[in-house]
Amino acid sequence: MFSIAEFTSFLGWCVVINAAVLLFSTLGLYLGKNVIVRIHSRAFDLDAQQLRQLYMQYIAYFKLLTLLFFFAPYVALKIMGY
């Protein structure tokens, strides 16, 4: 069983890892968008506009879930002194 301090540390590392994944995903989609769009449009039979919209939704949802489930509890526990 985790202590509250260990859980706070765990959440902190989750925030760091998720932020890194978000950063690399965003950079990958920004820098390699033509290659990624070409691969995904062939694989899933979608046009470029639909794919770009799906990429932005992915980034937005991932960021929202990271903030909601990892960052907010981490900050709350830090404010409480853990």
C-alpha positions in Angstrom: 0.0 0.0 0.0 1.2 3.5 -0.8 1.6 6.2 1.7 0.2 9.6 0.7 3.7 11.0 0.2 4.6 8.0 -2.1 1.4 8.5 -4.0 2.2 12.3 -4.4 5.6 11.3 -5.8 3.9 8.8 -8.1 1.5 11.5 -9.4 4.4 13.8 -10.0 6.2 11.3 -12.1 3.0 10.6 -14.0 2.8 14.3 -14.8 6.3 14.4 -16.1 5.9 11.3 -18.2 2.6 12.4 -19.7 4.0 15.9 -20.4 6.9 14.3 -22.2 4.5 12.1 -24.3 2.4 15.2 -25.1 5.4 17.2 -26.1 6.8 14.5 -28.3 3.4 13.8 -29.9 2.8 17.5 -30.6 6.3 17.9 -32.0 6.0 14.8 -34.1 2.7 15.9 -35.5 3.9 19.4 -36.2 7.3 18.5 -37.7 6.3 15.3 -39.6 2.7 16.1 -40.4 3.0 15.3 -44.1 4.5 11.9 -43.6 2.1 11.0 -40.7 -0.9 12.2 -42.7 0.1 10.2 -45.7 0.6 7.0 -43.7 -2.7 7.4 -41.7 -4.7 8.4 -44.7 -3.7 5.2 -46.5 -4.2 3.1 -43.4 -7.6 4.4 -42.3 -9.0 5.8 -45.6 -9.4 9.4 -44.2 -8.6 12.7 -45.9 -6.0 15.1 -44.6 -8.5 17.5 -43.1 -10.2 14.8 -41.1 -6.9 13.5 -39.9 -5.7 17.0 -38.8 -8.9 17.4 -36.8 -8.4 14.0 -35.2 -4.8 14.8 -34.3 -5.9 18.1 -32.6 -8.7 16.2 -30.7 -6.1 13.6 -29.5 -3.8 16.3 -28.2 -6.6 18.2 -26.6 -8.1 15.1 -24.9 -4.7 13.8 -23.8 -3.8 17.2 -22.2 -7.2 17.4 -20.5 -6.9 14.0 -19.0 -3.4 14.6 -17.9 -4.4 17.8 -16.2 -7.5 16.3 -14.6 -6.2 12.9 -13.4 -2.6 13.6 -12.6 -1.7 17.3 -12.4 -4.7 18.5 -10.3 -4.5 15.8 -7.7 -0.7 16.3 -7.5 -1.1 20.0 -6.9 -3.9 19.4 -4.3 -1.7 17.0 -2.4 1.2 19.4 -2.5 -1.0 22.2 -1.2 -2.1 19.9 1.6 1.6 19.4 2.5 2.3 15.9 1.2 
